[in-house]
Amino acid sequence: MLLKDVSPIVCQQVLNLKADKSKATINDTYQMLRFIFKYAKINKFINSDPTEYLAKPSGYYNPRRSLTVSEEKHFLNVLDNHYEPLYFALMYYAGCRPSEASSVEFRDIVKREDVRYLHIRGTKTKAADRYVPIVDGLAKFIPSSASPFELLCKNRYGKALNKDNKRRAWAHLCKLMNIDMGCKVYRNQLLPPFPLATDISAYSLRHTFCTNLQKRGVDIRTAQYLMGHADIQMTANIYTHVDFEIINQAAALM
């Protein structure tokens, strides 16, 4: 089918195929379609834009969550065996967003009064630019030397991790965690059932960093800074989502 033959109905049908997906996935598909046909019209490949009046399916909101105690244990069990451990360690130990983790350069490792910090040059908001202490769990993955502007997380070509690199790295981490949880493997393929829940994402590691701050008694204002949240309510939403494990511990003392 040629571009000029694509009708609004066809575009709507393509978008409707994502109806059972998350709002984020639907929006990504919508934006991609709009981009393609907008520039096809600008470049006069088509006379009218068939995506102009597209209606987005409702989809569902997939709230990000922290790892459970069990998931966290298995994550730590396999992290050293991953081919890109630093990428995930930056999220788990320093609260980096995935985009921030993939942008860290060697110059971002700074030392002040004998304490090493990670300078996260976040760009999402003004609050995203922050300094986070480098704990031992993270330090072991950081190279001892590199050129100042060298990326710490990069693909085989020495370039920044792209979307596909990140997807593959996450899939490999999930595979390692499934195996650590007892999933059977045949000819390098996992066999169902798969023990690892499917609703976790790389962002779950960042959220776990925040809930661990809560568990260790870090006040919410400090947590807001370390997370790079512009609005303290975003931090509060994580802090008030108290683990039942903590509640049960309190109940045992009552």
N, C-alpha and C positions, 0 to 999 in steps of 0.2 A: 504494500500500500504506500503510495506517495504522500508526502506531507500535505499536498493540496487536496487529497482525497479524505483526509481525516476530518470527521464531523464532530460537533459538540457531543453528540450521543456516544460516539466511540470513546471520547476522552472521559466522559462521565462514567462509562462502563469500566474503564481502566481504574478510575479512582474508587469506584464502588467495590472493586475486588479487594480493597484494603479495609473494608468496613469492619472486619473483625480484628483489626490491628489497633495499636495504641494511637492516641492523638498525634504523638510525635512522628510516627511512621506515616500516617495519613498526611500530615503537614509537609513532610519531606517530599512525598510523591506529588502533592499538589504544587509545591514550589518548583519542582523539576519540570512538570508539564507546562506551567506558566512561563518558565524561563525559555524552554525550547521554542514554544510557539510565538512568544513575544518577539524573539530575535529572528525567527523565520519571517515574521511579518515586516519587521524593520528592514530586513535584507531583501524584501519583496519576493520571497519564495512562495508566500501565500498572500491572499488579499484580505482575509479576515482571521482573527484569532479565535479558534474553536474552544479555547479554555477560559474565555472572558467571563462566562457566567457559570462556571463550575460550582457545584454545591458539595462541600466536604461532608462525608459520612461522620456520624457522631464519634465512633471509635470509643476507646476507653482511656481513662487516665491511669497510668502505671506509676503509683507513688514509689519513690526510691526508698529502700530500706537498708538497714545495717545487716551484717552477717549475724547469724545466730552463733551461740557459743560453740556449737559443734562445727558449723561451717568455718568459723574463724580458726579453730584448731586444725582442720584439714587444709585450709589455705596456708597456714604457717608451715605445715608439714611438707608441702610441695613447692613452696616458693623458691627454694634454692635450686630446685631441679628444672625450673622454667628457663627458656633461652633468653627471656627479657625480664629478669626479676626486678631490676631497678625501676622499671616503668610502673609496676604494681606496688612496689615498696614505697614509692613517692606518694601514692594515694593513701596507702594504709598507715604509714608512719608520719606523714607530713600533711595529710589532708588536701593534697593537690587535686584539682579537677583533671580529668584525662587530658584535656588540651594543655593544661599547665605542666603536667608531668612530661609530656612529649616535647616541651619547649625549654626545659631546664638546660642551662649551659654550665660549664665548669666554673665560670666567673661568678655564678650564683651561689657558690659555696663560700661563705664569708666567715671570718673569725673575729670575735670581739671579746676581749678579756678572757682568753683561753676557752671560750665556748664557740662551737661551730654552729652556724645557722644556715638555713636554706632561704635565699631571697627568691620568693615566688613573685615573678613579674606578671601578675594577673592583669588582664585587660578588660574583664567583664564589667567591672565597676571600679571606681577609685579605691574602694575598700579592698579590692582583690590583691593589690600590691602589699605584700607583707613579709615578715621574717618569722620563720618557724625553727625552733631548736632541732638539731639533728641528733636523734637518739641512736643508740648502738645498733638496733635492728636495721636501721637505714644506712648507717655509716659503713657497714661491711660491704655494701654493694657499690659504694661510690669510689671511683678510681682515685689513686693517690696523686696522680698528675695527669694533666691534659692541657691543651691550649685553651686560653680564656674563653673563646667563643665556640668551643667544641660542644656539640650536643651530647648529653649523657645517654640519651635514649635515641637510637637511630637504627635504620634498616641496614641490610647488607651492602647497600650502596653508599652508606655514610650520610644519608639524607634523613630528614625528620620523618618520624613514623606517620604514614598516611592512614586514611580511614580503613583501607584493606589490611594494612599491617596490624592495626589495633584490633580489628575484628578477629584476625587469625590468632593473635596473641591471647585474646580473651578466650577464644574457643579452645586453645591448647591448655590454658589454665583450668577451664572447666573440665576438660578431659582428665587432667592430672588429679583434680579434686574428686571426680567420680571414681577413679581407680583407687584413690586413697580411702574412699568411703566403702570400697568393696565391690565396685562394679566389675563384672567379668569382661575380659578382652579376648577377641578371636581375630587373628590375622590383623592385628593393630587397630581393630574396630571395636568400639564399645558395644556390649550386648545389653539390651534392656532386661530388667528395669534400671533406670538411671536414678541413683540416690540423690543427686544434687538438684535442688529446687531450680526451676527455670525462671523465676522472677528476680533473680539477682543480676546485677550488672557491675561494670567497673566502678560506677558511682557508689555501689554498696561499700566499697573499700573506704572511700572518703567519708561516708556516713558512719562507718564503724570507727574511724578516727575520732569523729565527734562524740559518739556515744562512749568511747573509751575515756575521753576527756571528762565526761559527766561522771563516769564510774570512779574516776580518780579524784573527784572533788574540785575540778577546775571551774571557777566561776563563769557564769554565762557571758559576761562582757569580754573576758579573755578568750573564751571559746569563739565568740563572734569574730574577734580579730584574727585568730589563728585559722578560722575557716574562710576568712575573706568575704563574709556576708555583709552586704550593705545595710540590710534590715535585720535587727536583732530578732524579729519574729521568726525569721527563717531558722535561726539557731534554736530558738525556743521550741519550735515545732519538733526538732530532733530531741532536745533535752527533755521535753515533757512526754515523749514517747518512751516511757521508762520500761526497761525489760522486766518481764514477769519474774525473771531470776532474781532481780534486785528486790522486788516486792516480796518474794518468797523468803529471801534472806531476812528481810525486816520482820516478816511474820514469825519466823522462828525465834526471834528475840523478844517478841511481845508476850 
